[in-house]
Amino acid sequence: MRGFRAFLLRGNVVDLAVAVVIGVAFGAVVTAFVKDLVTPLIAALGGKPDFSSLYFTINNSRFLYGDFIDAVLAFVIIAAVIYFFVVVPYGALLARSRKEPPADPTTKKCTECLSEIPIGARRCAFCTSPQPA
């Protein structure tokens, strides 16, 4: 039991549990946004908010392809909302916060002729003047 308790109280398991709960809550928010705001907007522009009534029949079996179209559209809309409102701003925020320090220089200017020489050079390859260390 001690091993199981240590496993449950380890930081990774708790972090994962919190992430799942927040993910489910965020999914509910995005689903409500799509259902209540985006889909009616598409219906106002396109005229048909729901495809669930579309079907065809073969040998008295109904194939509800309209439900499938609704599910695909909902998935695409949810994916687009998550991408444009979460992934893109998060990527921009990370890019702004990641400022890499400038790389160490590999060359220096010759004190006599001002040509570029390797940083460890003791003499200039162009004018052969000695260089300070």
C-alpha positions as CSV (number, residue, x, y, z in Angstrom):
1,M,0.0,0.0,0.0
2,R,2.9,2.4,0.7
3,G,4.1,2.1,-2.9
4,F,0.7,2.8,-4.3
5,R,0.2,5.8,-1.9
6,A,3.7,7.2,-3.0
7,F,2.7,6.7,-6.6
8,L,-0.6,8.6,-6.1
9,L,1.0,11.4,-4.2
10,R,3.9,11.9,-6.7
11,G,3.7,15.2,-8.4
12,N,3.3,13.8,-11.9
13,V,0.0,12.0,-11.1
14,V,-1.5,15.0,-9.4
15,D,-0.5,17.3,-12.2
16,L,-2.0,14.9,-14.7
17,A,-5.3,14.7,-12.7
18,V,-5.5,18.5,-12.6
19,A,-4.7,18.7,-16.3
20,V,-7.5,16.3,-17.1
21,V,-10.1,18.1,-15.0
22,I,-9.1,21.5,-16.5
23,G,-9.1,19.9,-20.0
24,V,-12.7,18.6,-19.5
25,A,-13.9,22.0,-18.2
26,F,-12.2,23.8,-21.1
27,G,-13.7,21.3,-23.6
28,A,-17.2,22.2,-22.2
29,V,-16.5,25.9,-22.6
30,V,-15.3,25.5,-26.2
31,T,-18.3,23.2,-27.0
32,A,-20.7,25.8,-25.6
33,F,-18.9,28.5,-27.6
34,V,-19.3,26.6,-30.8
35,K,-22.9,25.5,-30.2
36,D,-24.2,28.8,-28.9
37,L,-22.2,31.3,-30.9
38,V,-20.4,29.9,-33.9
39,T,-23.0,27.5,-35.2
40,P,-25.9,30.1,-35.1
41,L,-23.5,32.5,-36.9
42,I,-23.0,29.9,-39.6
43,A,-26.7,29.3,-39.8
44,A,-27.4,33.0,-40.2
45,L,-25.0,33.2,-43.1
46,G,-25.7,29.8,-44.7
47,G,-29.4,29.3,-43.8
48,K,-29.2,25.8,-42.4
49,P,-28.0,25.4,-38.8
50,D,-28.6,21.6,-38.6
51,F,-28.0,18.7,-41.0
52,S,-29.3,16.0,-38.6
53,S,-32.5,15.6,-40.7
54,L,-30.6,14.4,-43.8
55,Y,-30.7,10.7,-44.4
56,F,-31.2,8.0,-47.0
57,T,-32.9,4.6,-46.8
58,I,-31.8,1.3,-48.2
59,N,-34.0,-1.8,-47.5
60,N,-35.8,0.0,-44.7
61,S,-32.5,1.0,-43.0
62,R,-32.0,4.7,-42.4
63,F,-28.5,6.1,-42.8
64,L,-28.3,9.4,-41.0
65,Y,-25.5,11.0,-42.8
66,G,-26.6,14.4,-41.6
67,D,-25.6,13.6,-38.0
68,F,-22.2,12.6,-39.4
69,I,-21.9,16.0,-41.2
70,D,-22.9,17.8,-38.0
71,A,-20.2,15.9,-36.0
72,V,-17.5,16.6,-38.6
73,L,-18.5,20.3,-38.8
74,A,-18.5,20.5,-35.0
75,F,-15.0,18.9,-34.8
76,V,-13.6,21.2,-37.5
77,I,-15.1,24.3,-35.8
78,I,-13.8,23.2,-32.3
79,A,-10.4,22.5,-33.7
80,A,-10.2,25.9,-35.4
81,V,-11.4,27.7,-32.3
82,I,-8.8,25.9,-30.2
83,Y,-6.1,26.6,-32.7
84,F,-6.8,30.3,-33.3
85,F,-7.7,31.2,-29.7
86,V,-5.3,28.9,-27.7
87,V,-2.5,27.5,-29.8
88,V,-1.5,30.6,-31.8
89,P,-1.6,33.0,-28.8
90,Y,0.3,30.5,-26.6
91,G,2.9,30.1,-29.3
92,A,3.3,33.9,-29.7
93,L,3.6,34.2,-25.9
94,L,6.3,31.6,-25.8
95,A,8.2,33.2,-28.7
96,R,8.2,36.5,-26.9
97,S,9.4,35.1,-23.6
98,R,12.2,33.0,-25.2
99,K,14.9,35.5,-25.8
100,E,18.1,33.6,-26.4
101,P,21.3,35.3,-25.4
102,P,23.6,36.3,-28.2
103,A,26.1,33.7,-29.3
104,D,29.7,34.1,-28.2
105,P,31.6,35.8,-31.0
106,T,33.9,33.6,-33.1
107,T,35.8,36.5,-34.8
108,K,37.3,39.8,-33.8
109,K,38.6,42.8,-35.7
110,C,42.4,43.2,-36.4
111,T,43.7,46.2,-34.4
112,E,45.7,47.3,-37.5
113,C,43.8,46.6,-40.7
114,L,40.3,46.0,-39.2
115,S,39.8,42.7,-41.0
116,E,37.9,39.9,-39.4
117,I,40.1,37.2,-37.9
118,P,39.4,34.2,-35.6
119,I,39.1,35.2,-31.9
120,G,42.1,33.0,-30.9
121,A,44.5,34.3,-33.5
122,R,47.8,35.8,-32.3
123,R,48.6,37.4,-35.7
124,C,46.4,38.8,-38.4
125,A,46.3,36.6,-41.5
126,F,46.1,39.7,-43.8
127,C,48.6,42.2,-42.4
128,T,50.6,39.8,-40.1
129,S,50.5,42.3,-37.2
130,P,50.5,40.8,-33.7
131,Q,47.2,40.8,-31.9
132,P,46.6,41.3,-28.2
133,A,45.3,38.3,-26.3
